[in-house]
Every structure is written in structure tokens, then in C-alpha cells.
Amino acid sequence: MAETFLVPVIKEALFKLAPFTARQIRFAWGLEKELEKLSKLLDQIQRVLQDAEERQSEVAIQDWLQELKDVAYDMVDVLDEVAYEVLRHRVESQSQVKRVRNFFSPSNPIAFRFNMANKIKKINESLVKVKGDAVFTTLLARNKSPRVGKSQPDTHSFLDSKFESRRDEDVTEIVNLLTEQRSHQHPISVISLIGMAGVGKTTLAKLLCQEIEKRKMFDVVAWVCVSDDFDEKIILNGMLEHLGHNAGGINNMNVLLKKLEEKIEKKTFLLVLDDVWEDDSDTWATFSGRLSNFVKTSGNSIVVTTRKEGVASSIDKYLPLHRHHLTRLSDDDCWLIIKEKVFGSTEASKADHQLEAIGRDIAEKCGGLPLIANVLGGTMSNVKGVDGWLSIKDKIVWNLEDSDQIKFVLKLSFDHLPSHLKKCFSFCSIFPKDFLFKKDDLVQNWMAQGYLHSSSQEMMEDIGNKYVSDLISNCLFQDVERDRYGNITHFKMHDVVHDLALLVSEGETLILKNDSIHENSCIRHLRVPSGAVVDPTILRGVAPKLHSLFLEVDFYSMSKVNHKSIRSLTLKKADGDKLPVSPSKLKHLRYLDISGTKIRALPKSFSKLYNLQTLKLMRCYRSSKAS
């Protein structure tokens, strides 16, 4: 279930290539031909990447992406090394430390130029090979064809006859809200049901329809599953079907609006739009305008289910709206769902004490999500005895791929993220469960990894703050804390969501305890927690490819390995009184946190870290000036 996210990596490479397009710089290096070739190859490959990432469950595409990923990371390292030398030259020229003519390397600029040209040439050869693969040809042909949206399961307004509600309070609250909204005499008002995947938004909407029809609050209740593609004609035709129009879909918008006006007349309606992702304000402006064309009475309502706060924010600009956030169920409620699935509603009390204890432990793993509780209950109903339930308890988190339904539930929000947010989200797996994220620290780490690219209009920090807000909006971060000005300061990731982050980053991220990994591993992010026993051969094997290292043990062994690609280094609470790696070997380093260590001084060569963006020295009470 490990995923590959190359769009941000390729964009980072193009971002690094951009400054090299100035002819005088390229000709000074003698790299112009290879850099031009690299830029063209990246442009061609970038055209098919989005489609490839969406289809990476196919083995051939997955293998192709893996091959491209190895080349892409090497390419970014090389371009970053060239950029470092340009920056070094600029700084040292300004400070008159070196003569201007000494352009690249303090020792041998010609050798450096030749070395870089060789590396870029090899990367181009690898990219040509990747581009020549049959997979690329297939993706390119597909990319030229009209895109068809992802197929999502349709939803309906009917409840399972065996369903027993645990959302009665929510239903009562929303019914009261609908009644209050109708008293305000608005032509159309909206209630947005917001919550993470699997929390029960669709089920709550079904319960609401059932209660509204029982009370006869509206003349017409229409249900439309929207999903990825917000198509006005499909929605409006769906309304017509609920009004008894059976003539098939109407494609002409004017005819469609006139037909709706005829059918609705003076009727009031409730329109349920289930699983909405569209948060573009202009789209909602147009849609609300369409509705006003045929709505002649007040007291009509729309209920929208969504995982995104942005959807509600866009609607709120054009129609009066109330947000209703769904909270997770209690562990007791999840256990009741599981118990009814296993034993049936009439015999749900038959679980013996030992099974109940195990079942309650499993219920805690549901994260308050009723859909996961239902799926687990279905699995447990086919497993007999204490041993079977214990097996589920021990494996349910790490073997999520054994159940397509659970995988679907956990990955719903993730799959809809753009590639850059997927990359930022998967990086969070390097932090332990129940970790209290400090927003600024996380954004600085994203910056160090090259996930954020500034423009003339926006700073990298502002882009990172937006990404945090987007992940919160998608319910992937929770327990958000704010300062008195309303700015986000801290947040957490639910255990279930953290498990998802671990799964999608598998192969790139490792929390090393007493594990061993092969030297040819593709690990890019490594955490060595306190108490872990570290075999130096493991570090030697993975160190050259590491982009981030979080070390909470004695870091003496670091001095004996090559960390040439490291971007982010955290030695928090680790032992040792000196920086374990010479700054001259950390050209790519952008984030360094030595808080809480016994490091007494920074070496004079520390000033050579020209790429360094963030330095944290908190609680380094023994620190002194550079030695």
C-alpha cells in the first residue's frame, strides 16, 4: 500500500532548474546542453505523472514510478549541489573571502564542472530510458484522451432495516435547525454536515431524510450523490427524477430549468447533496444562481455532506449556511456496533467476558468511526473464539490491506488530496503516535524537504500554513489549538490517520527500533527513538540517501557515515557534546535542531551551511560561541 508521490519531486527539480535558464550562467558552466535536455525531459514526463500516480495500484505503473523515483531524487541532489556552489560563490564573493575567478570549487573548479556535467548526463540517460518504457507511451496516449472521473460508489437515502441509530441527538438538532431556518423565510438555506471519512455523514443524512419524511416537513425530498464531479446538470436532473419526471436526462440547461420551474411550482423541497468535494466559489455562485431561477417559495433547504470545510465556506458566500460537525462515536458505541454485527441485535448480550474485553480493545482501534466498526464487526463474525479475536486485535492496524473496505475508508480523504499535500501528509508518519505537532516546526521541515516553493507573491511559510489548513480541512489533523488571534499553533493526528500515514509512506519512512534493513533500501526519512539499539552498519547502508534523520540516541556513530543528501537533522535529547558531522559534508542541510543536547559549541565551518533555513538551539544551556 506504499505510495509514490513524484509530482512534488519533479516540480522541485524544475524549480531548481529555473535560475539556470539564464544563458550567461549556463555558458559559464558549459552545462547548457545537458540542462536544456533535462528540462525538456522533465516537461514531457510531468505530463503523465498525475495519471500515473492515480493508477499506481497497477504493478507495471508502480514499477515504472519506482524507477523514476530513484532517478528523480538523484537529480534533485545534483541540481541542489550545483545551486549550493552558486550560492557559495555569491556569498564568498560578497565577503571577499575568495577571489571571484574561483567560481566553483575552492580547489578545482574545472574538475567540479566536469563532474557535474557527467552526473547530469547520466541522469538524462536514465530519464530517456524511463521515457522509452512502454508504460510511458501508454500513459501519454491515455493523457491525450478525455479524462473520465474516478468511479465512486453511489449512495442513496434508504437505511438498512437493521440499522440502529446512534446519531439521534444529531438528527434532533438538525431538524430543529431546519425548522428555525424555514422561519427566517429564506428562499434557500443550507446545512453542511462536516466530518472525516467513515464518521457517518451519509448515514446521518439518511436518518435525517427518514425523520423529515415522517414529519412531512417538505413537499419533495431529493437525494443526489455528487462525489468528485460537481455536474450541475446531473444534480438538477436528479431533482427532476424525484419530482416524477421520467423522460431521461435533459442536456439543455434552459429546458432543464424551465422543466424544474413547472414541476416545483409552489412546492418546498429538501435537496441532499452527498459526498461533495467542490469548493470553488465561482461554481457555487453559478449553482445558487441556477436554483434562484426556478425557486418561487421560501423555506427550501439543502443538506450537504462533505469532508472539507472549504466547501461550506464557498457555499456560505451565496446562501445562508449552518455548519454541523460530526464528532466520532465513543468506544462504547463502536463496541455496540461490533457486537450487533457479530451476534445480531437480539442476541447482542451473549458475548462472554473474555470476548467482550478483546472486543472492546478492538473497538478502541476504530477511532470512533462507525464504518470501520461495521467492517470489523463483519470480519469478527466470521472468526470464532478468543484466539481468532486476538489475532484480529494484533493485526488489524498493520494488515489493513487485507480488507478493501477498511482501506477504502481510511484512504478516501487521502486519495482526494493533490500530490503536494499527499507528500506533506506522508512525511508526518516520521513522528510518533499522539505527537503534538507544532505548526511552525512542521512547516519548517516541509520547507527543508523542498515541498514548498515560494513565488513573488507568497512566502514559503505562508504556503506551508495553507497546506496545514488544507489538511485540517480534510480532517487529517485534529485537536487544533490556536493563539488568541486565531492562528493555528498546535494539532494532533488521530491514531487511525497516523496508521494511514505509515502505510502510504512505507518504503520511504522508517521508525528504527531493533529492526534491520537492507543496504539497498530506499529509506529517505529515518527516526531512531530513545532506547533503540542501533547497528552502525544500518546507518551506513541508508545514510547516503536519507533526506531527514531524527536521532534520540548517542550520535557518535553518525561521524563515520556519509550523510551527503540530508536536508533535515534533529538530534534532540541525544547524547554527545559536539556536532557529529562536519558542516562541509552537509551541503543540502536546511533544518538543524540540536535542542536539549550537550553540544557546547558550533564549529567555525558552520558558516558554510549556506542552505540552512532553520536552526534550533533551545535548552542548550552549555552552548558557547563557535570553536
ABEGO torsion letter per residue (X at the ends): XBBBBAAAAAAAAAAAAAAAABAAAAAAAGAAAAAAAAAAAAAAAAAAAAAAAAAAABAAAAAAAAAAAAAAAAAAAAAAAAAAAAAAAAAAAAAGABBAABABBAABAAAAAAAAAAAAAAAAAAAAAAAABAAAAAAAAAAABBBBBBBBBBBBABBBAABBBAAAAAAAAAAAAAAAAAAAGBABBBBBBBBBBGAGAAAAAAAAAAAAAAAGABABBBBBBAEABBBAAAAAAAAAAAAGBAAEBBABAAAAAAAAAAAAEABBBBBBBBGBABABAAAAAAAAAAAAAABABBGBBBBBBBABAAAAAAAAAABBBBBBBBBBBBAAAAAAAAAAAAAEAAAAAABBAAAAAAAAAAAAAAGGBAAAAAAAAAAAAABBEAAAAAAAAAAAAAAAAABAAAAAAAAAAAAABBAAAAAAAAAAAABBBGBBBBAAAAAAAAAAAGABBBBAABBAAAAAAAAAAAAAAAGABBGBBBBAAGBBABBBBBAAAAAAAAAAABGABBBBBABBBBAABABABBBBBBGBBBBAAAAAAAAAABABBBBABBAAAAAABBAAABABBBABGBBEABBABBAAABAABABBBABGBABABBBAAAAABAABABBBABGBAABBBBX
